[in-house]
Amino acid sequence: MPISGNLGGFIKPGFNPLGPQTSGFFSTLWSWGDNNNGQLGQGNTTLLSSPVQVGALTTWSQVALGGTYTLAVTNSGELYAWGTNVLGNLGLGDETARSTPVQVGALTTWLKVTAGQYSSLAIKTDGTLWGWGANNYGKLGLGDTTTRNSPVQVGALTTWAEVASDGSHTIAVKTDGTLWAFGRNNYGQLAQGNTTNYSSPVQVGALATWSKIAVGGDTSLVVKTDGTFWTWGYGAFGVLGLGNQTYYSSPVQVGALTTWAKPAGGRNHTLASKTDGTIWAVGGQNTSGQLGLSDNTHRSSPVQIGALTTWSESSISAGQYHSLALTTGGALYAWGNNGQGQLGQGNTTSRNSPVQVGALTTWARCPAAMGFSNSTSVLSDQL
C-alpha cells in the first residue's frame, strides 16, 4: 500500500514521504485565534483574530495542534514545539511553557506529528513511532500510563505510516495497510468490540486496506483504499454520520459510497472530502454553525457543504467548534465559532457557512485545534 497522509495540498513531484523533506517545499507559518498559553508562537499570550507570521523561517513542512500547544516539523526534519507544557507535552525534558518555537532535541529525522490533550506522537523518517507528554489511559502506546517529558519510542517497529490522536486515544496505520489503536476505549473508539483501555497498540481487525485516518472527540474515522468511509466510537449528536446517536465498538460503514477521500474530526462534529472535489458535513453538533450548512441544526447523516467542487481533497480540518478547508486554488475558508478570532476574519463574529480568510490563494494546509477548552488555527503559506 502506498504511504498516505496529509502533508499539504501542494507536494511537489518526486517527494519522498519516508525521507527528509528537502524536496524544495518551503513554507512560512502563520497563526491566529486563542493564545492564552502562547500556542500561537508569537512570544506573547495575545489573542489574534487575523493571521500573523510565526517567526521568520520559511522551511515549515507540517503542523499539529494540541489546543493549547503546537508542534511543527521543518522540511529538513527538525521538530519544534511551543505553548503549554504542563505534562511535558512539548518534549523538551521539562514542564516549562514556551511562547515561541523551540527545537526538540537536535535530530533531523522527524516526519509527521500529531498533538492531543497534553500528549504528542510522531513518526520519524525511519518509520518508527514516538510518544511523549500525558499518558493517562495508556494513550502513548508505551505499555504503561507514565507521563514522559521527552520522546520515547513506541515498540521497536519501523513500519508506521500515519498516526492520529485526540488526546485520549490514538489510531495509526502501518505501511502494510493494517490499522492499530491504543489508549482510552470507554466508547469503543479502539474498535476492539469492548470498552477496555489498551496501553500498547492492538490491531483493528485483520484487514490491510486502511488508508486515511482521523480522530474526533472519542471517535475514530477512517477511509479505506477502496474509498469507503468507516466510523466508530462516541456517537452523540450523530457525529459518526450513521443516522443515529449510537456508540459503536467496531467499524461501521457510512453509507455505501466509494468516493470518500479524507476525514476530519472535531470535538463533536465530523467532516470529510470526496474525490469529486466536494466537502461534506458527515454529522454532529452544529450549535456554532461548525458544519457549514448555513444553519445551527445538528446532523446525523452526511450533507454536502455548499455546491463547490474545487475543494482540496487533503486539506480539510475540524476544530473544537469551527472548521477550515482549502480549495485546489489555495484559497482558505473557515466557519463556525469565532469567539477567539479562530476564523481569521479580524473579528469575533461566528459564521455558519464558509467564508474566505483574506484574499490570498497561497495557503498550503489548514490544521485546526480540537482542544477541549479553546480553538486555535495555524496555517502554512506556500511561497
ABEGO torsion letter per residue (X at the ends): XBBBEBAEAABBBGBBAABBBAAGBBBBBBBBEBAAAGAAGAGBABBBABBBBBEABAABABBBBAGABBBBBBAAGBBBBBEBAAAGAAGAGBABBBABBBBBEABAABABBBBBBGBBBBBBAAGBBBBBEBABGGAAGAGBABBBABBBBBEABAABABBBBAGABBBBBBAAGBBBBBEBAAAGAAGAGBABBBABBBBBEABAABBBBBBBBGBBBBBBAAGBBBBBEBABGGAAGAGBABBBABBBBBEABAABABBBBBAABBBBBBAAGBBBBAEEBAAAGAAGAGBABBBABBBBBEABAABBAABBBBBAABBBBBBAAGBBBBBEBAAAGAAGAGBABBBABBBBBEABAABABBBBBABAABBBBBBBBBX
